[in-house]
């Protein structure tokens, strides 16, 4: 089944496109940054894409070893702080050119009011037994970071209070009032260190998100608190079916997801004092579980390509969850392709979705077209850049043929460069499957998988016979095609004849 599209590009046209694909990326808990494979994946992602911020859980968990207590001879209990691992983690982020997007959580066991935990690594999700102790720890950490990296730098790191408190698994009983108190205490503590810090929340996900954000802002209004931004999460699959180590989930309607995001904007703007506050999506992906095979597929890539064209419509930023597959919420994965959240599989193997972010990173310029299946920008360098995708919730066999007419100078030479990511050209998952789905990759298998994990790159010279050039892009099902159309100035060497070489 083939469908056709035609678009005429006008360099003077403008479409709203807030491209913040590289603003932030997620990570597993902070302590994982001490792993060698984690660092290799992060460096690879930063070299190829280059995100600006990184956000993850577990800053205050016991494996980071920040909070300690000791008892003096008279029986008095005192707190002390250990910044050894904090420094190692933050140093590694800074070396990669990343600013932390600081998520404050979870609760140190010695400070916690209860024993409820989440995940394989047992992050404590209960309120502090002492808010004074919590505030002291928050301020001590921020002051240490300012001393180490400079106040002018650290105050540019956004601060988010907790993670998904609307879910009882992440905050005891999903207690609104308890979370609101945590936010107020934390907000005040951070601002006491330096008013320039930007502090936000409530980092809700899914369940009653509209109600939570409205009541959160009502609380802030009563307490005369003005958060610097609002945070929430965004996932777009139906409830998964558990089979063995995996959860199989089908995509939900992305357009309904966009409507849900707009509802957050509407709630915020209904408060006069909070109208226009930035919204940061501090987590998004298709599935919300770390063992969903969908994440490793070209279908995932095409879906994310569609989402990235729209996520900036009402949001200041949106952070993909996560950059890599060194991740342990449900334990250590058994295989390199296990449906992990990451853009990169273990072994530093880029998944198809990885290249979607690379493509959007390159999409620099004025947006001249934003349609259901293609976005195009025009740069000051005279180059048109665009991304086309063929997304779908279920396989239908649809192929998409997109024709586009671009302004051109008659008689001038142009080149069309395309980079294709689809099931035929860039599909490391299929190679792994065909090799027998090995749980451990030997060097040969790893090289084979890596060899088919990059886009297929082509070029085609075009001579303009009139004032337009028409190009045609064939986008297979679940495919993504990045393209550039640019004028060419021939500078060949004396005596070199390409047509003669090619026997044209």
C-alpha positions as CSV (number, residue, x, y, z in Angstrom):
1,X,0.0,0.0,0.0
2,X,1.5,3.3,-1.1
3,X,0.3,6.8,-0.1
4,X,1.5,10.0,-1.7
5,X,2.1,13.5,-0.4
6,X,3.1,16.7,-2.1
7,X,4.4,19.9,-0.5
8,X,5.5,23.1,-2.0
9,X,8.2,24.9,0.0
10,X,8.3,28.6,0.3
11,X,11.4,30.1,1.9
12,X,9.4,33.0,3.3
13,X,6.8,30.8,5.0
14,X,6.9,30.3,8.8
15,X,5.6,27.5,11.0
16,X,6.0,27.4,14.8
17,X,8.6,24.8,15.7
18,X,10.2,25.0,19.1
19,X,13.0,22.4,18.6
20,X,14.5,21.6,22.0
21,X,15.3,18.0,21.3
22,X,18.8,18.4,22.7
23,X,17.9,20.4,25.8
24,X,17.9,17.5,28.3
25,X,18.2,13.7,28.4
26,X,17.4,11.2,31.2
27,X,19.6,8.7,33.0
28,X,19.1,5.9,35.5
29,X,20.0,6.7,39.1
30,X,23.0,8.8,39.7
31,X,25.1,6.0,41.2
32,X,25.2,4.2,37.8
33,X,27.5,7.0,36.5
34,X,30.3,5.2,38.4
35,X,30.1,2.3,35.8
36,X,32.6,2.2,32.9
37,X,29.9,1.1,30.3
38,X,27.7,4.0,31.5
39,X,30.5,6.5,30.9
40,X,31.3,5.1,27.5
41,X,27.6,5.3,26.4
42,X,27.3,8.9,27.7
43,X,30.5,10.0,25.9
44,X,29.2,8.4,22.7
45,X,25.9,10.1,23.0
46,X,27.4,13.5,23.7
47,X,29.9,13.2,20.8
48,X,27.2,12.4,18.3
49,X,24.2,14.4,19.7
50,X,25.4,16.7,22.5
51,X,22.6,17.2,25.0
52,X,22.7,20.3,27.3
53,X,21.3,18.8,30.5
54,X,20.9,15.5,32.2
55,X,18.3,14.4,34.7
56,X,18.1,11.2,36.8
57,X,16.9,9.7,40.1
58,X,18.6,8.8,43.3
59,X,20.8,11.9,44.1
60,X,20.1,11.3,47.8
61,X,19.9,7.5,47.8
62,X,22.4,5.6,50.0
63,X,24.5,4.4,47.1
64,X,25.6,8.0,46.6
65,X,26.6,8.0,50.3
66,X,25.9,11.7,50.8
67,X,23.9,11.7,54.1
68,X,25.4,10.2,57.3
69,X,24.7,10.4,61.0
70,X,27.0,9.9,64.0
71,X,26.5,10.0,67.7
72,X,28.7,12.1,70.1
73,X,29.8,10.9,73.5
74,X,26.8,12.7,75.2
75,X,24.4,10.8,72.9
76,X,23.7,13.8,70.6
77,X,23.0,12.7,67.0
78,X,24.6,14.8,64.3
79,X,24.5,14.8,60.5
80,X,27.6,14.8,58.3
81,X,27.9,14.8,54.5
82,X,30.1,12.8,52.2
83,X,30.6,14.3,48.7
84,X,33.1,11.8,47.2
85,X,30.7,10.1,44.8
86,X,28.7,13.3,44.1
87,X,32.0,14.9,42.9
88,X,32.8,11.9,40.7
89,X,29.4,11.9,39.1
90,X,29.2,15.7,38.6
91,X,32.7,15.9,37.3
92,X,31.9,13.3,34.7
93,X,28.8,15.2,33.5
94,X,30.7,18.4,33.3
95,X,33.5,16.8,31.3
96,X,30.8,15.7,28.8
97,X,29.5,19.2,28.5
98,X,26.4,18.5,30.5
99,X,24.6,20.6,33.1
100,X,22.6,18.6,35.7
101,X,18.9,19.1,35.9
102,X,18.8,18.3,39.6
103,X,16.0,16.0,40.7
104,X,16.0,16.1,44.5
105,X,15.2,12.6,45.7
106,X,14.9,9.9,47.0
107,X,15.1,9.9,50.8
108,X,18.2,8.7,52.6
109,X,17.3,5.8,54.8
110,X,18.6,7.4,58.0
111,X,16.4,10.5,57.3
112,X,13.3,8.6,56.2
113,X,10.0,8.5,58.1
114,X,9.2,5.0,56.8
115,X,10.6,1.9,55.0
116,X,8.7,2.0,51.7
117,X,11.0,1.7,48.7
118,X,10.8,1.5,44.9
119,X,12.8,-0.4,42.3
120,X,15.5,-3.1,42.5
121,X,17.8,-0.6,44.1
122,X,15.3,0.3,46.8
123,X,14.9,4.1,46.7
124,X,13.1,5.2,49.8
125,X,9.9,7.1,48.9
126,X,8.7,8.3,52.3
127,X,8.8,11.9,53.6
128,X,11.7,13.0,55.8
129,X,11.4,12.3,59.6
130,X,12.8,15.8,60.1
131,X,12.3,18.6,57.6
132,X,15.1,20.5,59.3
133,X,17.5,17.6,58.4
134,X,16.2,17.6,54.8
135,X,16.6,21.3,54.4
136,X,20.1,21.2,55.9
137,X,21.1,18.4,53.5
138,X,19.7,20.2,50.4
139,X,21.4,23.5,51.3
140,X,24.7,21.7,52.1
141,X,24.7,19.9,48.7
142,X,24.0,23.1,46.8
143,X,26.6,25.1,48.6
144,X,29.2,22.4,48.0
145,X,28.4,22.3,44.3
146,X,28.6,26.1,44.1
147,X,32.0,26.0,45.8
148,X,33.3,23.3,43.5
149,X,31.9,24.5,40.2
150,X,31.2,28.2,40.8
151,X,28.0,29.9,41.9
152,X,27.5,31.5,38.5
153,X,27.5,28.1,36.9
154,X,25.5,26.1,39.4
155,X,22.6,28.5,39.7
156,X,21.9,27.8,36.0
157,X,21.1,24.1,36.9
158,X,17.3,23.7,37.2
159,X,16.1,22.1,40.4
160,X,13.1,19.7,40.5
161,X,11.5,18.5,43.7
162,X,11.0,14.7,43.8
163,X,9.7,12.4,41.1
164,X,6.1,11.4,40.3
165,X,4.6,12.0,43.7
166,X,1.1,11.4,42.2
167,X,2.0,7.7,42.0
168,X,1.9,5.8,45.4
169,X,4.9,3.8,44.3
170,X,7.1,6.9,44.1
171,X,5.6,8.9,47.1
172,X,4.0,7.2,50.1
173,X,0.2,7.0,49.5
174,X,0.5,9.6,46.7
175,X,-0.2,12.1,49.6
176,X,-0.8,15.5,48.0
177,X,-0.5,17.6,51.2
178,X,2.7,15.7,52.2
179,X,4.2,16.5,48.8
180,X,3.1,20.1,48.9
181,X,4.9,20.5,52.2
182,X,8.0,18.9,50.8
183,X,7.9,21.3,47.9
184,X,7.5,24.4,50.1
185,X,10.2,23.4,52.5
186,X,12.6,22.6,49.6
187,X,11.7,25.7,47.6
188,X,12.5,27.9,50.5
189,X,15.7,26.1,51.3
190,X,17.0,26.4,47.7
191,X,16.1,30.0,47.5
192,X,17.8,30.7,50.8
193,X,21.0,29.5,49.2
194,X,20.6,31.7,46.2
195,X,17.4,33.4,44.8
196,X,18.7,32.8,41.3
197,X,18.1,29.1,41.4
198,X,15.1,28.0,39.3
199,X,12.9,25.5,41.2
200,X,10.0,23.5,39.9
201,X,7.6,20.5,40.3
202,X,5.4,18.6,40.7
203,X,6.9,16.1,38.2
204,X,3.6,14.2,37.8
205,X,3.0,11.3,35.5
206,X,-0.3,10.2,34.1
207,X,-2.7,9.5,37.0
208,X,-4.8,12.6,37.7
209,X,-2.2,14.8,36.3
210,X,-4.6,17.7,35.6
211,X,-6.0,17.6,39.1
212,X,-2.6,17.4,40.7
213,X,-1.2,20.4,38.8
214,X,-4.3,22.5,39.5
215,X,-4.2,21.7,43.3
216,X,-0.4,22.2,43.3
217,X,-0.9,25.7,41.9
218,X,-3.8,26.4,44.3
219,X,-1.4,25.4,47.2
220,X,1.3,27.7,45.8
221,X,-1.2,30.5,45.5
222,X,-2.3,30.1,49.1
223,X,1.3,30.0,50.3
224,X,2.4,32.9,48.0
225,X,5.0,30.6,46.3
226,X,5.9,31.2,42.7
227,X,7.6,28.1,41.2
228,X,9.9,29.0,38.4
229,X,8.6,26.3,36.1
230,X,6.2,23.3,36.1
231,X,7.3,19.7,35.4
232,X,5.4,16.7,34.2
233,X,6.1,13.4,32.3
234,X,4.7,12.0,29.1
235,X,4.4,8.4,27.9
236,X,2.3,7.1,25.0
237,X,1.6,3.4,25.2
238,X,-1.3,1.3,26.4
239,X,-1.0,-0.8,29.5
240,X,1.6,-3.5,28.9
241,X,1.2,-7.3,28.9
242,X,3.8,-9.1,31.0
243,X,5.5,-12.1,29.4
244,X,8.6,-13.5,31.1
245,X,11.2,-10.7,31.5
246,X,9.2,-8.4,29.1
247,X,6.2,-6.1,28.9
248,X,4.6,-5.8,25.5
249,X,2.8,-2.5,24.9
250,X,1.0,-1.0,22.0
251,X,1.3,2.7,21.1
252,X,-1.5,4.9,22.1
253,X,-2.8,7.8,20.0
254,X,0.0,10.5,19.9
255,X,-2.6,13.2,19.2
256,X,-4.5,12.5,22.3
257,X,-1.1,12.7,24.1
258,X,-0.6,16.2,22.6
259,X,-4.1,17.2,23.8
260,X,-3.2,16.0,27.3
261,X,0.0,18.1,27.3
262,X,-2.1,21.1,26.2
263,X,-4.4,20.6,29.1
264,X,-1.5,21.3,31.4
265,X,-0.8,24.5,29.6
266,X,-4.4,25.5,30.0
267,X,-4.5,24.7,33.7
268,X,-1.4,26.8,34.3
269,X,-2.6,29.7,32.3
270,X,-5.9,29.8,34.2
271,X,-3.9,31.2,37.1
272,X,-3.2,34.8,36.4
273,X,0.0,34.8,38.6
274,X,1.3,31.7,36.9
275,X,0.3,32.4,33.3
276,X,3.1,31.6,30.8
277,X,5.2,29.6,33.3
278,X,7.6,27.3,31.4
279,X,6.6,23.6,31.3
280,X,9.5,21.1,31.2
281,X,8.7,17.5,30.4
282,X,11.4,15.9,32.5
283,X,10.6,12.4,31.1
284,X,9.1,11.2,27.9
285,X,9.2,8.0,25.8
286,X,6.8,5.6,24.2
287,X,6.5,3.0,27.0
288,X,7.0,3.8,30.7
289,X,8.6,0.4,31.5
290,X,12.3,-0.4,31.1
291,X,11.7,-3.8,29.5
292,X,9.4,-3.0,26.6
293,X,10.8,-4.4,23.3
294,X,9.2,-1.5,21.4
295,X,12.0,0.8,22.5
296,X,14.6,-1.1,20.4
297,X,12.6,-0.8,17.2
298,X,12.3,1.3,14.1
299,X,8.6,1.8,15.0
300,X,9.8,3.5,18.2
301,X,12.0,5.8,16.1
302,X,9.3,6.9,13.7
303,X,6.9,7.5,16.6
304,X,9.5,9.7,18.4
305,X,10.3,11.6,15.1
306,X,6.6,12.5,15.0
307,X,6.5,13.5,18.6
308,X,9.7,15.7,18.4
309,X,8.0,17.8,15.8
310,X,5.2,18.7,18.2
311,X,6.5,18.4,21.8
312,X,7.7,22.0,21.8
313,X,4.3,23.4,20.9
314,X,3.3,24.1,24.5
315,X,6.5,23.0,26.4
316,X,9.8,24.7,27.0
317,X,11.7,21.4,26.9
318,X,11.2,17.6,26.8
319,X,13.7,15.1,28.1
320,X,14.0,11.6,26.5
321,X,14.1,8.8,29.1
322,X,17.0,7.7,28.8
323,X,20.3,8.1,27.0
324,X,21.6,4.6,27.6
325,X,20.7,1.1,28.8
326,X,22.8,0.9,31.9
327,X,19.7,0.9,34.0
328,X,18.4,-1.2,36.9
329,X,14.9,-0.3,37.9
330,X,13.8,-3.9,37.5
331,X,17.2,-5.4,37.9
332,X,20.2,-5.9,35.7
333,X,19.1,-6.7,32.1
334,X,19.8,-10.2,30.7
335,X,20.6,-9.3,27.1
336,X,21.9,-6.3,25.1
337,X,18.4,-5.8,23.5
338,X,15.9,-6.1,26.3
339,X,13.6,-3.2,25.5
340,X,15.5,-0.7,27.6
341,X,14.7,3.0,27.6
342,X,18.1,4.0,26.2
343,X,19.0,5.5,22.9
344,X,22.1,3.3,23.1
345,X,22.1,-0.5,23.8
346,X,24.7,-2.0,26.0
347,X,27.8,-2.4,23.9
348,X,27.5,1.2,22.8
349,X,25.2,0.2,20.0
350,X,22.9,3.0,18.7
351,X,19.3,2.1,18.3
352,X,17.2,3.6,15.5
353,X,15.7,6.3,17.8
354,X,19.3,7.5,18.6
355,X,19.5,8.8,15.0
356,X,16.2,10.6,15.2
357,X,17.8,12.8,17.9
358,X,20.9,13.3,15.8
359,X,18.7,14.4,12.9
360,X,16.7,16.9,15.0
361,X,20.0,18.2,16.4
362,X,20.9,19.1,12.8
363,X,17.5,20.7,12.1
364,X,18.8,24.3,12.5
365,X,17.1,27.2,10.8
366,X,13.7,28.9,10.3
367,X,10.9,26.4,10.0
368,X,9.2,26.7,6.6
369,X,7.0,23.6,6.8
370,X,5.6,21.5,9.6
371,X,3.1,18.9,8.4
372,X,1.8,15.6,9.7
373,X,4.7,13.6,8.3
374,X,7.5,16.1,7.5
375,X,9.2,19.1,9.0
376,X,11.5,21.4,6.9
377,X,13.8,24.3,8.0
378,X,15.8,26.8,5.9
379,X,19.2,27.9,7.2
380,X,21.1,31.1,6.7
381,X,23.7,29.0,4.9
382,X,21.2,28.4,2.1
383,X,20.5,24.8,3.0
384,X,17.1,23.2,3.3
385,X,17.1,20.5,6.0
386,X,14.2,18.3,6.8
387,X,12.9,15.1,8.4
388,X,10.2,12.8,7.0
389,X,8.7,9.9,8.9
390,X,6.2,7.1,8.4
391,X,4.8,6.4,11.9
392,X,2.0,4.0,12.9
393,X,0.5,2.4,15.9
394,X,0.2,-1.0,14.2
395,X,1.8,-2.5,11.1
396,X,-0.2,-1.9,7.9
397,X,2.3,-2.2,5.1
398,X,2.0,1.4,4.2
399,X,4.8,3.1,2.2
400,X,4.9,6.8,1.9
401,X,6.1,8.7,-1.1
402,X,6.7,12.4,-0.4
403,X,7.3,14.8,-3.2
404,X,8.4,18.3,-2.3
405,X,9.1,21.3,-4.6
406,X,11.8,23.8,-3.5
407,X,12.7,27.2,-4.8
408,X,15.8,27.1,-7.1
409,X,17.9,29.2,-9.4
410,X,17.5,28.1,-13.0
411,X,20.7,26.4,-14.3
412,X,22.3,26.0,-10.9
413,X,23.6,22.7,-9.6
414,X,22.2,21.3,-6.3
415,X,22.8,18.1,-4.3
416,X,20.3,16.2,-2.3
417,X,21.7,14.2,0.6
418,X,19.5,11.7,2.4
419,X,20.1,9.6,5.6
420,X,17.6,6.8,6.0
421,X,16.8,4.9,9.1
422,X,14.3,2.1,8.6
423,X,13.9,-1.7,9.0
424,X,15.9,-2.4,5.8
425,X,18.8,0.1,6.3
426,X,19.4,0.6,10.0
427,X,18.1,-2.3,12.2
428,X,20.6,-3.6,14.7
429,X,17.7,-5.5,16.5
430,X,17.2,-7.7,13.5
431,X,20.9,-8.6,13.2
432,X,20.9,-9.5,16.9
433,X,17.8,-11.6,16.4
434,X,19.2,-13.4,13.3
435,X,22.4,-14.2,15.2
436,X,20.3,-16.1,17.7
437,X,19.7,-13.4,20.3
438,X,22.9,-13.9,22.2
439,X,22.8,-12.7,25.8
440,X,26.5,-11.9,25.6
441,X,28.1,-10.4,22.5
442,X,31.5,-11.6,21.3
443,X,33.6,-9.2,19.3
444,X,32.5,-10.6,15.9
445,X,28.8,-10.4,16.8
446,X,29.2,-6.9,18.2
447,X,30.9,-5.7,15.0
448,X,28.2,-7.2,12.8
449,X,25.4,-5.5,14.9
450,X,27.3,-2.2,14.8
451,X,27.7,-2.4,11.0
452,X,24.0,-2.3,10.5
453,X,23.2,0.4,13.2
454,X,24.0,3.5,11.1
455,X,21.8,5.4,8.6
456,X,22.0,4.6,4.9
457,X,23.5,7.8,3.3
458,X,23.0,8.7,-0.3
459,X,23.6,11.8,-2.5
460,X,22.2,12.8,-5.8
461,X,23.2,15.8,-8.0
462,X,20.3,17.8,-9.5
463,X,20.4,20.6,-12.1
464,X,17.6,23.1,-11.9
465,X,15.8,23.5,-15.2
466,X,13.5,26.1,-13.9
467,X,12.7,28.1,-10.7
468,X,11.9,24.9,-8.7
469,X,13.5,21.6,-7.9
470,X,11.3,18.7,-7.0
471,X,12.6,15.8,-4.9
472,X,10.9,12.6,-4.0
473,X,11.5,10.7,-0.7
474,X,10.4,7.1,-0.3
475,X,9.7,6.5,3.4
476,X,9.1,2.8,4.2
477,X,6.9,1.8,7.0
478,X,8.3,2.9,10.4
479,X,11.0,4.7,8.5
480,X,12.7,8.1,9.1
481,X,14.5,10.0,6.4
482,X,16.7,13.1,7.0
483,X,17.6,15.2,4.0
484,X,19.5,18.3,3.0
485,X,19.2,20.2,-0.3
486,X,21.9,22.6,-1.0
487,X,23.5,24.5,-3.9
488,X,26.8,23.2,-5.2
489,X,29.8,25.2,-6.4
490,X,32.0,23.0,-8.6
491,X,35.7,23.3,-7.9
492,X,37.2,20.4,-9.7
493,X,40.9,19.9,-10.5
494,X,42.3,20.5,-13.9
495,X,41.7,17.6,-16.2
496,X,39.4,15.6,-13.9
497,X,36.3,14.4,-15.6
498,X,33.9,12.5,-13.4
499,X,31.6,11.5,-16.2
500,X,34.5,10.0,-18.0
501,X,35.6,8.1,-14.9
502,X,32.1,6.7,-14.5
503,X,31.8,5.9,-18.2
504,X,28.7,8.1,-18.5
